[in-house]
Amino acid sequence: MKKNYTQKIVIKKLECADLHKNALNSFNRYQLTTHVKYLKDGTFHCKAERFEENWDQNKKEKIVEYLRKCLEAGGVVIGAFNENKEIIGFASLGHLLFGKNKEYIELSYLHVSKLQLRT
């Protein structure tokens, strides 16, 4: 029998009011990396490199602070919210263009929470 894992997700442009100190409390930023790809002499290579990232509350609060500063400087933060109105994903774009021809903009954060699927 096929299980349905759908849930309603709301995506919206965030404002400073959305980014209170505990805005990322339920966000589960966990990543285990065992290999990395890198470019050398025009060719991609893969090497074993292990690291683990798991945000604690202090890290989450620092990221919220960074996102607020991004907004205050004129940048944009987009958030994805689950049915419980918890942030489950976010991205931030800076406010300044850079590069020789001002052709780039910084995408400083792009993260999705490790979701717990319901059955």
C-alpha positions in Angstrom: 0.0 0.0 0.0 1.3 3.4 -1.0 1.6 5.9 1.8 0.8 9.6 1.4 3.3 11.9 2.9 1.9 15.2 1.7 1.5 18.2 4.0 0.5 21.8 3.3 3.5 24.1 3.0 3.3 27.8 2.9 6.0 29.9 1.3 6.3 33.6 1.9 8.7 36.5 1.9 9.7 37.1 5.6 9.7 40.3 7.6 11.7 41.0 10.7 8.6 40.2 12.8 8.7 36.6 11.5 12.3 36.3 12.7 12.0 36.3 16.5 14.8 34.8 18.6 13.1 31.4 18.6 12.0 31.3 15.0 14.2 28.3 14.2 13.6 26.3 17.4 12.0 23.4 15.6 14.4 23.6 12.6 16.4 20.4 12.4 19.6 21.3 10.5 21.5 18.0 10.4 24.0 17.0 7.7 26.4 14.1 7.5 28.9 14.4 4.7 31.2 11.6 3.7 32.5 12.7 0.3 33.0 16.1 -1.4 33.4 17.0 -5.0 35.8 19.7 -6.1 37.1 21.2 -9.3 40.7 21.0 -10.2 42.2 21.9 -13.6 38.8 21.9 -15.2 37.8 18.4 -14.0 35.6 17.4 -11.1 37.1 15.0 -8.5 35.6 13.3 -5.5 37.4 12.6 -2.2 36.5 11.1 1.1 35.9 13.8 3.7 33.7 13.3 6.7 32.0 16.0 8.7 28.8 16.4 10.6 26.8 19.5 11.1 24.0 19.8 13.7 22.8 23.3 14.7 22.4 23.9 18.4 20.1 26.6 19.8 23.0 29.1 19.9 23.7 28.6 16.2 20.0 28.9 15.3 19.8 32.2 17.2 22.9 33.6 15.4 21.4 32.6 12.0 18.1 34.4 12.9 20.1 37.5 13.8 22.0 37.3 10.5 18.7 36.9 8.6 17.3 40.0 10.4 20.4 42.0 9.5 20.0 40.8 5.8 16.4 42.2 5.8 17.4 45.5 7.5 20.1 46.0 4.9 17.6 45.6 2.1 18.0 41.9 1.3 15.3 39.3 1.0 14.5 36.2 3.1 12.0 33.6 1.9 10.6 31.0 4.3 8.7 27.8 4.0 6.3 26.9 6.8 4.6 23.6 7.7 1.1 23.2 8.9 2.2 24.1 12.5 3.6 27.4 11.2 7.1 26.3 11.9 9.9 27.3 9.5 11.0 24.2 7.6 13.1 25.9 5.0 14.6 29.3 4.2 16.8 31.2 1.7 18.3 34.6 1.9 19.5 36.9 -0.9 21.8 39.9 -0.2 21.0 43.4 -1.3 24.2 44.2 -3.2 25.2 43.2 -6.7 28.9 42.4 -7.2 31.3 41.1 -9.8 33.0 42.9 -12.7 29.7 43.8 -14.3 27.6 43.7 -11.2 26.2 40.4 -12.4 26.0 38.5 -9.2 24.0 38.6 -6.0 24.8 36.6 -2.9 22.7 33.6 -1.9 24.0 33.4 1.7 21.6 30.7 3.0 19.6 27.9 1.5 18.5 25.3 4.0 15.7 22.8 4.5 15.0 21.2 7.9 15.3 17.4 8.2 11.6 16.6 8.2 9.8 13.9 10.2 7.4 12.2 7.9 4.0 11.4 9.1 2.2 8.2 8.1 
